[in-house]
Amino acid sequence: MDRKSFLKAIGGGTLAMALAPNMMKAEGLAIPGLQSATKLTILHTNDQHSRIEPFDASYTKNPNQGGFARRASLIQQIRNQESNVLLLDSGDIFQGTPYFNFFGGELEFKLMSMMKYDASTMGNHDFDNGLDGFSKVLPTAKFPFICSNYDFKNTILDGKTSPYKIFNKNGIKVGIFGVGIQLDGLVGKKQYGETVYSSPIDVAQHYSNFLKKDQKCDLVICLSHIGYDYKDEPNKISDKILAASTENIDIILGGHTHTFLPEPQTFTNRQGKKVLVNQVGWAGLLLGRIDFHFDTNKNVQHISWNNQVIDSSIIA
């Protein structure tokens, strides 16, 4: 089976996970008979790499797939159907096509703003034009960058990113923080300057505790650009290790390793509770979707998912 057929085959499904004792299993994204008080739809992307236009029809791996205009159309269709939507990105917005070489990221930020992204974190390639280059185009991004383990206080980005954000969606309080990969050895010193990197695990534990316990968030999301897994380096910090080594994180939306997960994966944290991890490859070939259904006490009843392929079937 080629990648396109595979992705179409995994385009939808459901997930009933032990995040709460009263979860129910149902079929499909439409759930007959489910009386949830509030439904929260989380849409997410990662590693877009300046792929503004779809891949050419002659491209071997992903012919005629992707494209910002198609994604924007799909997002609007979902928003027309759902009242509580969060749209998030896990970094590496920059680098990969002449659009970035010519516009320096401004076009990507403007288009994402038109799609009404709620937040993003930074990936290593978002440093490719240096901190000055990122800062120059940042005003065109009408959404916050959440960077929790990068300290920019001695740089031009001081005060221009946030360590966390809290969103209220129809009474559901969602706390979001973001962690990025070690820059030293991956990004030139000239590009990241005096940025100070801290351990993703330590920082994640601090902010997940703060958001869940102090701020009483109903859902805590980590936007991660540290990679899903490293089979050749099993001790390297990844989303799998992060999930197992912390507590109070409900969802990790990942990036960096361009991993096409067939469905959101579950891992057990250090308290024995489940953590949901998802990543949708690269280049905007997929739009990740996870729906959370809450009861009147804001407990999760059910989770459903649908990683949707972006192709010519979507009319831009």
N, C-alpha and C positions, 0 to 999 in steps of 0.2 A: 504494500500500500504506500503511495507517495504521500508527501507531507500534506498536500492540499486535501486529499481524500481523508487522511487521518484526522486533520483538524475539523473537517466537516462532520466526521463521525462522532467527535467528542463535543460537538457544539452545544449540548444542553444536558442537564441532569439535575439531580437533587442530592442533598447531603443532609442527613439527620445525624447530628453529632452530640456527644455528651457534654455540651457546654452548660446545660441545665438539666435537672432531673426530669422535667415535664415535657421534654421535646417530643414532637410527634413526627412520624415519617409520612410523607405524601409524595405524589408523583407529579413531575413537571413543575414549571414555574407558576402555572395557575393551579391553585390548591383548593379544590372544591370542599366546602364545608369548614374551612379553617377560619375561626373567628378571632383573628389577631387584632389587638387594639391599634397597633402601629406597625407599619412596614417600612423598613429602611433599605434602600437600594444603593449599594456601593459599586461604582464603576471605576475601573482603574487600568492604567497603562504603565509601561516601563520601557526604557531603552529605545526611545523613538528615533534617535540618531538622524534627525533632520530629514526623514523620509516624507517629504511633503506630498509628493505625487505617488500614485500606485506604481508598483513594479511593472515594467514593460511586459507585454504579452509573450515576448520571446524569452523572458528570463526563465532559467531552468528550474529553480527551486520554488519560487513563489509567483508564478505568472499572473499578472493582472490583479494582484492582491495589495491591500493596504490603501493608503491615501487619506490625507487629513479631511478632505471634503466629504468623503464617504463616512468617516468616523463622526464628523459633526452632524451629519444627517441621521445616523443611527442614534447618537446621543439625544438629539431632539425628539426622535420618535419615542424613546424611552421616557423622556421627561414629559411628553404629552400623555403618557399612560400612568406614570408614577408621581406622587406628590412630594416624596421625600428622597432626594437623590444627592449623593456625595460623589464628586468626580475628582480622582486623585491620580498622581503620577509619582513613580519611584526613581526618577533621575535618568541621566544620560539623554537629555533632550537634544543636546548639541552633537555635531560632528557626524559626517557620513555622506553628505551630498554637497554639490556646489552652492546650494542655498545657504548653508552655514558659512562657507568660504566667502560668499559675497555679502551677506547681511549680518553675519556675526551673531546669529541667534535671535535677532529682532523679529524676524518673520515667524519663527516658531512660537515665541511668546505672544505675539499679536493673535495668531490663530488659536492658540490655547485659551487666550482670554475671551475670544469670540465664542469658544465652546463652553465658557464659564467653568473652567477648572476651579475647584475649591482650594487646592493646595498641591504642592510638590515638594520633594526633597532634592538635593543635589547629588549627581553622580560624578565620577572622576572626569568624564569628558566635558562636563559643564565648567571645568577649569581650563579648557584647552586654549581659550583666548586670554588666560590670566584673570586675576581678580578685577583688574581694570576693565577688561572686555566684558566680563559678566555684569559688573556694576553699570557699565555704559548702557546696556540694553535692558537692565532690570526694570526701569520705570514703565516699560511697555507690557510687563507682566502684571495683570490685574488680579493676581492671586498671590498668596504668601509662599515663601520658601521656608520649610521647616527643617532646620539643621540642629540637631541636639548634641552631637559629639564633635562638631567642628567649632572651635572658638575663634571668632574673627575680630576680637577686640583690638588688636594691633594692626588691622588691615582696613582697606577702603570699604569693606563690607560690614564693618562694625555697626550694629543696630539695624541692618537691612534684611536680616533673616530672623526667624523666630525659633526658640527652642521647643515650643509646643503651641498648639491651637486647640480650642474647644468649640465645637459646633453644636447647636441645639436644633434638632430636626423634629418638630412636632412633639416636643417634650422628651425626646431621647437625646441624652447628653453624650456626645462622642468626643473623646480626647485623642489627639493625634500628636505623635512625635516622630522624628526622623533620624536614622543613623546611616553614616556613610563609611566607605572603605578607607583603609590606611592609604594616605596619599604618597608618602615617601616610597620611592622606588617604582611608583606607578605613574605619577605626575611630576613634571619637572619642578624643582624648587622655585624657579622663576615664576611659574604659573600659580602656585599656591602661597608663596610668600611666607608670612608669619602665622599662617593658619595653624592652630594647635589641635591635634587629633587626640581624642580620648577613647578608651575601650568601649566598643558598642554594647557589651554586656553590662558593664557598670552603669553606663549612661541610661541604657534601656530600663534597667531595674529602678533607677532613681525616678525617671519620669513616669513609668508605669505605676509605681507606688503613689506618686504625687497625684496623677490623674484619677486613679481608681479610688484611693483612700481619702485624699485631702479634697479633691474636687468632685468626688462622688459621680464620676462618669459611668454611664451604663455600658459603654463599649470603649475599649482602648485599642487603637490601631497604631502599628509601627510601620512607617514608610521606610523600607530598607533598601540600601544600595550596597550590600556587602556580599551578595551572591547566595544562591540556594544551597549549593553543596560543592565540595571539592574532594573528589574521590582519591586523587593523587596526594592530597594534603589533608588527611582526615582531622587534624587538629586545628586547621585554619578556621577562624570564626566565620560562620555561615548562618543563614536563616535557620537551618535545622539545629545548630548548636545554640543559637540565640533563644529559640523556642524552648529548648530543654533546660537551659541554664537560668531562666528567669521565672517570674510569676507576675500575674495581673495584666499580661498582654492577651488580648482576645484574637487579634488578627495581625499577621505580618504580610504585607504586600511588598514583594521583593523585586529586585532588579540585579543588573550587572552580569550575571552568567547567561543571559539570554535563554533561560530555561522555559520550554513549552511544557507546562504541567498539564496532564490530561484532565485533571480536576484539582480543586483545592485539597491539600494534604493536611492531615492532622498529626500533631505531635503532643507528647505529654510533657508538661512543664515540671518544675521541681516540686510543685505542690500536688502533683498527680492530676492536674486539670488539663483539659484539651486546649491546644492552640491551633488555629487555622492558618495555613500558609499557602499563598498563591503567587504565581508569576506567569506572565503571558508573553514569553519569548522576546521579540524585539521588532523594531521597524513599524509598529502600529499594525501588524498583521491581525491581531486579535484585540477585542475589547473585553476585559474581564468584568464579570458581573457576579455579585454575591448579594442575595436578598435575605435580610434578617426580619423575622416576624416576632414581635414582642406582645406579651399579654398586658393586662391593665396594671400589673405590678412591675412592668418593664423587665420581666424575665424572658429570655429567648425561648420561643416555642418551637421554631423550625428555621432551618437555613436551606436555601436553594441556590443553585449556581448555574451560570451559562456563559462560558467563554466563547464569544461570538466572533466568527471569521468576518473580516472586512474584505469584501470582494465586490464584483460588478453586480451582484444581486441587490446591493444597496444603492438606491438612486440618490446621487448627490444633488 
